[in-house]
Amino acid sequence: MPWQATLGTDTTSMSDTVITKRRLATLVIAALGVVYGAIGTSPLYALKECFDAANHGVAVSQANVFGVLSLIIWSLIIIVAVKYIAFVMRADNKGEGGILALLSLAFPEKRGARSTRLGAFMVLFGVFGATLLYGDGIITPAISVLGAMEGLGEANRSLTPFILPTSVAILVLLFAFQRFGTEKVGRLFGLWTLVWFLALSILGVRGILTHPAICSAIFPTHAVEFIQDNGWNAFRVMAAVVLVVTGGEALYADMGHFGMRPIRLAWFSVVMPALLLNYLGQGAWILEHPEAVRNPFYSLCPTWALYPMIVIAAGAAVIASQALISGAFSLTMHATQLGFMPRMIIEHTSEMERGQIYMPQINWLLMVSCIGLVLGFKTSSNLAAAYGVAVTITMSVTSILFFFAAQKHWNWPRWKAALVICVPLTIEVIFCAANLLKVPHGGWFPLAIAVSIFILMTTWKRGRQLLWNRMKDATLPVDTFIADLERRERLRVPGTAVYLAGNSDGTPIALLHNLKHNKVLHKRIVYLTIIVEEYPRVSGDDRIEVEKMEAGFWRVRGRYGFMEEPSVPEVLKLAEAHGLEFRESETTYFVSRETIIPSRRRGMARWREGLFSVMARNAQSAVAFFRLPPDRVVELGMQVEI
């Protein structure tokens, strides 16, 4: 399975090269909403879960509160500030981040080269890590909205029955709004989240003033003593502590939208101080008011501020959900471009930002899943039992991939890469092991989602490889076909015929079928192959490759990155500069549509062949995917056994 990477610079991405102070401030505010929405809403439920006696029996005492807060503080420092901010974000793939981009850095095998066993395994390992983000994307909106709406019960017990229907209504509106995109309200996201972080800070200071000694929880000795004193219960608490770093993966995944510098500034100037102040404030408030442990965040609010805080929290939860939903759209598009998912409908919701897309199939599946979680689990505490498993595995996968990427990217010796990543990875493995205890209580859900999507992705990838091999056997070399054509006189009609070809060295089967049935050829015939590279974007100079052949034949290769959308008309217009005449009104596009027939031939299990056949039938047509004008397209069907 080939992977090819073009490495970015060591310290800055392309979006960081030239940036004014005003532009930097704008990007910092925007990053607050998109990048830090998920991790910013964790104070709604994280500390509460750490003292949930029903799950792990940790009592509210000064030693325990100090110990838990120390674990929270150092988890934020080591995993987010050190691992992601200081190191992982430096491993950019042409300015882009995310687990798939890191995978291509870690194993930059050249196209056509044979993969090593380690490389092939790690590719599958990385893809599985990416699928876990879907489970995270489903749980985050549900737990964030529920956590915000539970403030209604704190404000007025009589409003408790309205928590579930209100949460469902917000989720329905959230997903219904996706079709309009986030362009119109995108600027408000950062400002709203800035207000949210300011509110977190103010509430945190209010709590700290009631018990100033809580600030000493920053010393790691409290965490060590807590682990020593509580043993097994301390291990179980780790499953709740990890909730404070959920959303950390977004820092790396969204790097391409904002650049490294704005994300770093937003973290150190706003996000990290606000989170630390609020967690310390909640801990201090619990020590002074032990009964507040049932919901320390809203208990910390003055009575007069409860309803305004619920509104602010609901907005922050929606923003956090938006970031995960958009991430699911982007991940699906990247997987499609890399050949792991069938073609799907992609709608652009902004004329200015390519990254703002809408995928209706993914959107409605997420909505149904989120509403099902809310109705099934009913409370954020119950949902917390399902949250964390996917996140910790994803973070561990990122750490392992970074170990290999650092050696390829910066030529680090193995010991240096291991030294940098060993502490964060050790903590993540402990978090992961603790969260595995949640599997019987709901943690199975994100794992089931990830495994299901992994099966779909690997089945599609393997099925396309088998289909490629079957069709390659049926094609003729271009030189052989042209030589045979020159020996036999064929009727040539005016115009240009463009044949989409998966194999640029072979004659498209659609051409052979057209010649067999219609007995004619166009005067100008273009073999056009779209190649999706394993790096995010392709520069204009490398976009196309044009070769003029004999007898009016042309061979054109268009290259796109996995974050770009291919466009056949765009490639043909660019080919004009290389001598290929292109007139839309005189051009006919020929594409083949294969009907997959499962067989007993060696390849995949019969059930996977059947699954691949269903996926192929429901894939978006090549006409829409490659932006072909529908009234200029001829589709030729054929049956292929795999």
N, C-alpha and C positions, 0 to 999 in steps of 0.2 A: 504494500500500500504506500504509494509515494508521497513524500512530503518535501516541500522546498520552501525555504525561508529567506527573506531578505531582511537583514538585521538593521535595527535602528541604531541611533547613537547610544553611547553609554549612559548619558545623564539626562538628556532632554529629548522629547518627542518633537515631531515636526511642528506641532501646533504651539510649541513653547519658544520658537526661535525668535520671533519679533512680536512683542506684545506691549502695548502701552499700559500705563497705570490704570487708566479708566477702563480699558478693555479687561485688564486683569481683575479689577473689582467686580465687573459684570460677570465674568466667568466664575469667580469665587462664589457669588450669590447664586448663580445658576446651578453650580455643583452642589450647593447645599440641598437643593430640592431633588435633583436627579440622583446624585451619588449617595448622599447620606440620609435619605428618607427612611430607609429600612432600619439602619442601625440607630437612627435618632429616635425611633418610637419604642425601642426596647425598654426604656425606663417605665413604660406603662405596665409591664408584666414581669420583667426579669427578676428584680429583687424579691418580689412577692413569691415567686416560685422557689427561690432559694430557701425560704422558711415555711414551705408548705408541709406541715407536719404529717399530713395524710400520705405523702409520698416518701419522705426520708427521715422524719422525726427529729430534725435539728431544732432545738429550743432557742427561744429568743433570750440571749444573754450577751453581756458585753464582749466576752471572748469570742463568741460565735459571730456576732455582728461585725466585729473588727476583722475576724478571719475571713468571712465571706467578702467583705468590701475589699480586703487586700487581694483576694483572688480575682475579683472583678477588675480592679485597677491594673494589676499586672497582666491580666489577659488582654486588656485593651492596649497596654504598652507594647507587650512582646508580639502579639499576633498582628494588630493593626498598625501601630506606629513603626515597629521595627521591621517585621516581615514584609507587610504590603507596602507601606509608605517608603521605607528606606531601601528595600532591596527588590522585591518583585516588580514594582512599577518601573524599575530601570530596564527591565527586560521587555522592551517594546518591539513590536513587529511593524515596522514602518509607521510608528506612532500609535498603533492599535494594541489593545490589551485583551484579556479574556483567556479562558482556559484553552480554547482552540488555537488562538494566536501563540500561546506559550508552548503548546504541543508542537507546532511547526518550528519553533525555535529549538526545542529540545531534540527533535529528530528531523533535521533538514536533509532528508535523503533526496537525491536527485531523481527527477522524473524518469521512469523506466528502469531505475536501479532496483536490484532485488533487496527486499527488506530483510534485516536480520531478525532473528527470533525475538530478541529483546525489543527491537524497534516495533515489530508488529504487535507484540503484547502491550507495549506502552501506548501505542495508538489506540487500541481498544480500551485500555485503562483510562486514557484521557477522554475518550468519547463517553465512557460510562460516567466519568466525573461531570461531564457537561450535561448529561441527561438528568443528573441529580438536581440541577438548577430548576428543572420543571417542577419537581416536588416542592422546592423552596418557593417557586413562583406561585404555586397554588395555596400554600399554607400562609405565606406572608400577608396577602390581602385579608384573609379570613381572621387571623389572630390580631392583626393591627386594628381592623375595624371593630372587632369584638372588644378588644382591650379598651379602645376609646369610648365605646358606647356603654361599657360597664360603669362608667362614671355616673350614668343616669340613676343607677341603683344606690350609689353613694350619696347623690344629691337628694333623692327622694325614694324611699323604699317602694312606694306605690307605682313608681315608673319601671320597676324591674321587669314586669311582663312585656314591656315594649322594647327591651334590649334586642331580642332576636329579630322581630319584624323590622325594626329600624336598621339593624345591621344588614339584613337581606336587601332592603330597599336601597341602601347606599351602594351595595355591591352591584345591584342591577343597573343603577344609574351610572356607576363607574364604568362598567363594561359596555353599556349602551353608548356611552360617550366616546369610546375608542374610535369609532368610525369617523368622527370629526377630527381626530388628531389632537395633539397637545399644543399646537403652534399658538392658538389664541390665548391660552392660559399659561403657557410655558414660563413666561416671565414672572407670573405671580407665584409659581411654585417656590422659587428661591426665596422671595420676600416672605411668604407665609412660613416657610421652614425657618427662616432667620428669626421671625417672631417666636416660633416654637422653641428654638434653642435659647433665646433670651428668657422665655418663660421658665424653661428648665433651670437656667442659672439662678433666676430670682427665687424660685421655690427652693433650690438647693441651699442658697445662702440663708434663707429663712429657717430651714431645718438645722443647718450647721450652728447657727447662733444659739439654738437650744441646748447644744452639747458640743462645744468647740473641740473637745478632746478627740472627737471622731476623726479629725484631720490626721492623726497619727496612724490611721489605718493604711496610709500610703507605704509604710514600712513593710517589706515582704516577710519579716519575721512573724507577723500575725498570721499570714497564710500558712507558714510552716507549722506553727503551733496548732492552728486549727486542724490541719491534716493529722498531726500526731495525736491530738486529743480525741478526734472523732472517728478516725479509721475508716471503716466501711461506709458510714454515713457521709463522711467527707467526700468519698468517691462518688456517692450518689448525688451529692450537691453539685458536682461538676456538670451533671447533665442540665442543671438549671443555669449555672454560671455561663455556659456557652451561649446562652441567649443574648448576652450583652455584645457579642461580636458577630451576630448574624447580620448579614448585609455587608460584611467586610470585603467579600469577594467583588462587590460592585465597584469598589475603588479601582480595581485593576481592569474590570470589564468595561467601565465607562471612560477609561483614560483617553480613548480616541476622540471622544466628544469634547473634552475640555482641556486636555493636556495635563502633564504631571504637576506643573507648578501651581495652577489654581486649586487642584485637589489637595495638594500638600498644605497650602496656605489655609484653605477652608478647615482642614482637620486641626491644625495646631492653633489657629486663631479663634475658632468658634466651636467646633464640634467636640473635640476632646475636653476642653475646659468645661463646657456645659454639661457633658455626660458625667464627668468626675464630680462636679459640684452637686448635681442632682442625686447621684447615687450616695454620696456622702451625706447629703441632706436627708434622704430617705432613711439611711441607717441611723442618723442621730434622732430622727423623729420616732423611729421604732423603739429606741432605747428609752425615750421619755414617755412614749405612749405605746406600750406593748400591744394593746388591742388593735392598733393601726396596721398590724402585720397582714391583715386580710386584704388590704389594698393601700400600701404605703404611699403610692403616688398621689391618689386623689385625697387621701387623709391629710397630706401635707398642704393641700390648697385651703386657703381661708374660705369660709362658707360663702361669702359674697362672690368669690371668684370661681366657684365650681362650674356653673353653667358656661361662662366664657371659656374656661379651660377645656370643657368638653367639646365646644365648638372648635377651638384651636387644635385639640388632639384629633378630632375627626378629620379636619383638613390635613393634618400631618399624616394620618393613617392612609388617607386617599392618595396623597403624594407618594408615600412609601410604596403603596400598592402599584401606582402608576409606573414607578421605576422598574419593579419586578415584571410587570406585564410587558412593558416595552422591551425589557431584556429577553423575555421569552420569544417575542417577535423576532428580535435580532438574531438570537441563537438559532431559531428555526431557519431563517434565511441563510445564515452561514452554513448550517448543516446541509441545506439544499444545494448550495453552490459547491460544496465539497463532495457531493454525491452520496450523502448519508440519508437524505430524505427525498421523497418524490416532489415534483414541482407543485407549488401551492399558489393561490391567489395572493399577490402582494399589491397593496394600494399605498401610494405615497400621499401623505396628509399634509405635506409642506412643500412649497415650491423652492424654499431656501435651504432646507436641511434634508439631505438624503437619508439620514438615520431615522427620521420620523416616518415610520411605516405602520400599516395596519394589515393584519392577516385574519380575516373573519373566522376561518375554521379553528385556528388556535384560540382566538378570543372567546368564542362561545363554549369551547371545551373547558377553558379556564373558568368561565363564569359558572357553568353547571357544577364543576368540581368544587369551587369555593363555596357556593351556596349549600352544596351537599355537606361540606365540612362544618359550616356554621350550624346547620340544622342537626347534624349528627353529633357533634361534640358539645355544642350549646354554650360553653364558657371558654375564656382564653386559657384558664388553667388546664382544662381538658385538652385543648389544642396544643398547649405547651408540651404535653406528653408525646405528641407526634412531631414536634418541632425540634430540630437540632441534629437528627440523624443524618439527613442529606447534607446539611451545612458542614458538619465536621468531616464527612468523607470527602466532600468537594475541596475543602481547605487542605486536607492531607494530600489529595491528588495534586493540587497546585504546588505544594511544597516539594513533592517528589519530582514533578516535572521541572521545577526550578533548579533542582540539584543537577539535572542533566543539561538544562538550558544554560546555566552559568558556565559549564565547561565548554559548550559549543559557542556561546555568545561572547564571552570575555576570555576564553582559554584559561579559565581557572583550573588549578590542580584539584584533583578529587577531594583532597583533605580540606582545602579551603571552602569548597562548596558545601561539604558535609558539616564543617564547623559553623557556618552561617545558618544553616537550616536545621541543625539537630535540635536546638532548644524549642523553636516554634513547633516543629514536627512532633517532638515528644509530648508537648502540651496538647496538640491536636489529637494525637493517638489516644491520650488519656480521656479527652473529651469524647472522642468517638466511642471508646469502650464503655464509658459511663452512659452514653446515649443509647447504646445497644440494649440497655436494660429497659428502655422505653418501647422496644419493638412489640411486645405483647399488648401494650396499652395504647397503641396508635402509631408508634414509630414505624410499623410495617407499611403504613400508607405511602409515604414518600418513596420508600424502597420499592414498593410494588409499581408505583408510577415510573420510577427510573428504570426498573428491569423491563417493564412493558415497552417503553420507548426505546431502550437499548436493543431489544429484540427486533423492533420495527426498523431501526436504523441499520443494524448489521444485516438483517434480511434484505433490505433494499440495496445496500452496498454489494453484498454477495450476489444477489439476483442480477444486478446490472453488469457485474463482471461476467457471469455466466451468459447473459444475453449478448454481451459484447463478443465473447468467444464464439458463440453460435453464429452470429451474423458475420463476424470476420471470416469464418470459414466459407461463407457463401459469397463473399465479395471478390472482385477481380482487381489485380493491380492496375493502377491508372495507365501505365505505359502499355500494358497488354491490351486494355480496352481501346485505347486510342489507335494503336496499331491495327487492331481488328476492324475498327471503324473506318480507317482509311482504305482498307482492302475491299470493303463493301460500301456501295453507294447508298446513302441514307437521305431521306427527304429532310431538309433543314428549313425551318420556318423562322420568320423574323422575330426579334426580341431576345431577351435574356432570361435564362432559366437558372435559378439558384437552388441548389440541392444541399440541404443540411446534412453533413456527414460527420459521424462520430469518429471515423478513422480517415484522416486527411490523406493517407497513402493508398486507400482503396476506393473503388468506384461505389458510390452510394447505391444501396439496393433499390431505393426509390427510382433512380435513373434506369436501372435494368428493367424494373417493372413497367415504367412508362414506355420505354423503347419496345418492350415485348408486346404491350397491349395497344399502344397508339401508333407505333411504327414511325414516329417522327422525332426529330431533335431540334432544339433551338439553335440559332446561329452562334449565340454566345452562351456558354455553359460554365457556371461557377460552382466549384466544390467549396463549400464554406464550413469550416470547423470552428466551433467556439470552445476555447480552452479556459477552464477556470483554474488559476494558479493557487498555490497554497499560502499565499501572502495576501494581505488585505486589499491592496489597490495596485493597479498597473499604470505606469506613467504613459503619457500620450505617445512618446517615441516608440514604446514597446507594444502599443495596442494591436497593430496589425502586421501581417506578413503576407505579401502578394507575390505570386509566381505565375508568369504567363507560360502556357504550354502550347502544344501543337493543336491544330484543327479547331481553333476558337475556344479552347478550354482554358480556364483560369483556376488556380488554387489559392484560396484566401484563408488565413488563420487569424481569428480574433481572440485576443487574450484579455481576461478580466480577473480582478482579484475577488476573493470570496466575500468581500463586503460590497461588491458592485453588482449591478443588474445588467446582464448582457442585452444588447440591442443589435439585431442583425442589420436593420437599415442604417444605424450609425456606423457599423463596420464597413458597409458598402460605400457610404459617402466618403469615408476616409480613404477607401481604396482608389477613389478617382484620382488622387494625387499620384498614384502609382501606375496610371494609364488605363485602368479599368473603367470604361464608360458605364454610368449608372443612371438610368431614367426610371423612376418609380412606375410610371404609367405603362412602361414596356417590359416590366419585370414580373415574372411568375415564380412563386416560391413552392418548391415541392418538399413535402415532409412525409415521413413514414410513420404510421401508427401500428405498433405491434400488439397483437393479441397473444398473451402468454398462455401456453398450454403445459400444465404440469405433466411430467413423464417419469419413467423409471430410470432415466439416464442418470449417470453419476453427477452429483452436484450438491443439492440440498435435500433435506428431508421433505417428504411430500407435503406435510402441513405448512412448511415454510415456502415451498413453491406455490401452494395455494394462496398463502398470505401475500406473497409478492405479486401474484396475478391480480388480487383484489386491489392492492396499492397502485398497481400500474393502471388499472381501469379508472381509478378515482383521481389520478394525478392530473394537474392542470395541463392543458394542451400546450404543445410547443409553440403554437400560434401566438397565444397570449404571453407565454413566458419569454419568448425572444422578440416580442413586440412586432410581430409580422402584421401587415395590413390584411385583415380577414378576407377582403374581396379579391386578393391577389394570390391566394393560397390554394394549392391542390394537395389533398391528403390521400396517400395510397396505403391501404391496409394490408397486413400480412400476418400469418400465424407463425409463431416460433415456439418450438419445444425447448424446455430447459431441463 
